[in-house]
Amino acid sequence: MQSLQQKASEWSRVDPNDAFAIDNTNLFEKLGLQTFIDLSTNFYNRVYDDEEEEWFRLIFANSNKEDAIQNQYEFFVQRMGGPPLYSQRKGHPALIGRHRPFPVTHKAAERWLHHMQQALDSISEIDADSKIKMMNFFRHTAFFLVAGDELKKQNQGVPPCKHGASKPAAS
């Protein structure tokens, strides 16, 4: 049986070395807090305003947009070399468990990635190399969540993931 990481790599078409290249650079130090806030705000504005794919927007209908923005940027900051903002407020990221209430399908992952790519492209403070590293991580993580969603449907235990592991904070 394939591991969740192997499925994520296969489905995302992102090699694990590329997916976790974010660990080789402290993107928080490089980009700063405001850039992550801007990215998450831009992303969720796109999600909540999605007129093309109502089914996708409806996934978020019971979520508070401001909370979603905060959760996302705090996770990104923590995962990409900054302080553990997310864990301090909410505990371990436990990505699969936290996404359990949502239908995390291949189609949903692709739509999420569509909005994230647009959000990344709109933030001029993020250089091209960082955008590539971030998008590889996002793509791999999105399909890791799809694999986790399929596993939960089989009522099996879910192993820990590298996607939510904190990177040491900037010094």
N, C-alpha and C positions, 0 to 999 in steps of 0.2 A: 504494500500500500504506500502511495506517495505521501510525503509529509506535506504540511500546509505550506512550508517554504518552497518545496519543489513545485507544488501546484501554482503558487503565486508566481514563480519564475516562468513556468510554462505558459500560463494564461496571460501574464502581463508582457511576456517576451522581453523581460529585463533580467539580465544576469545578476545574481546576488551581489557580486562585486560592484556593479554599477548602482544597484539599489541602495547599497550601504556606503557609497562613496561620500555621502554626507558626513560620515564619521571621520573622514580624513581632513576636513576643514571645519573650523568653528564658524558656522554660518551666522550664528547669533552675534558673535563679535564682529564679523564682517559687515552684517546688514543692519543690526540694531533692532531694538524692540519695536519702534514705530513702523518699520517695514513689515514686520509680521502682523501687526495690528491692521495695517493698510491692506495687506494681502487677504487676511481673513474677512475683513469688512467688505472688500470688493467681491470676494468669492460668495459670501452669503447674500449680498445684494443681488447678485446674478441668480443664485438659487431661488430666492424668495420672489424674484421677478420673472422667473422662467415661464414665458407664455407659450413656447413651442411644445414643451413636454409637461403637461399638467400633472400627469401621474408622478413625475419626479418631484415637482413642487409640493404635492400632497404628502409625500413622505415626511416632510418637515412641518406639516400643518399644526401639529401639536407641540412644536418646539418653539421656545422663545428665541427670536433672532439674536438679541443681544447676548444671551447666554451661550448660544451656539458660537458666535464670534469669539467670545472670551475663552470658551473651552478650546476652540481650535487654535487660536494664537498662543495660548499658554502651553498647549501640547507641543506645537511647533517650536516655540522658544526652548522648551525643556529638551526636546529631542535633538535640536540642532545646536546644542552647546551652551545654552543659557541657564539661568537659575531654574530650579524645579517648581515653577509656578503652579503648574497643573497638579502635581502630586501634593503640594502643600495644601491646596484647596480641596482636592477631590480624592486623593489617594492614588494608588497605582493606576496607570492609564487603562490597563485591561481592555484593549481595543475591541476584541471580539465580544466580550461580555457587555461592554457599553453600547455596542451596536446591535445587540441581540433584538431589541424591539423593532428594528427596521428591516425591510426586505433588501438585503445586500446581495443583489443579483449581478450577473455580468452586465446586463443592460444598465442597471443603476450605477455600477462602477464606471462604465464608459461615460455616462452623463455627468457624474461627479467630476471625472477627469476633464471633460470638455469645459466645464465651468472653471476648474482650477487652472487649466492651461490659459484660458482667457484672462483670468485674474492675474496670473504670473506675467503674462505679456503686457498687462496694463501698468505694472509697477516698474517705473524706469530705474528705481534705486537698486533693483536686482540685476546684476550682470548676467551675461549669457551663460557663462560656465555654471554659476550658481543655479540658474533656472533649469539647466539640464540635470544637474545633480538632484535638485528638489523634485523635478517631475519624474525622474527615474524612481526615487523613493516613493512618491505619491502613487505612481502606477503600480509598483510592486505591492505596496501596502493595501491599495484598493482591492487587488486580487487576493491578497492574503485574507482580507475580510470576507471576500466571496467564498473562499475555501473554508473559512471558519463557519460561515453561515450554512454551508452544505453539511459540515460536520455536525453542527448543532441539530440540524434536521434529522440526523442519524442518531441523536441522543447519546453521543459519545463525549468523553471528557475532552477538554481543549488544553493543549500544552501551552506553556509560556511562549511569548514571542519577542523577537529582537526589535520589531517595529516600535514597540512601546518603551523599550529600555532607555533610560536616561543616559545621555552623554555627559561626561564630567563638565561641570559648569566652568565658564570662563574665569580665569584667575585675575 
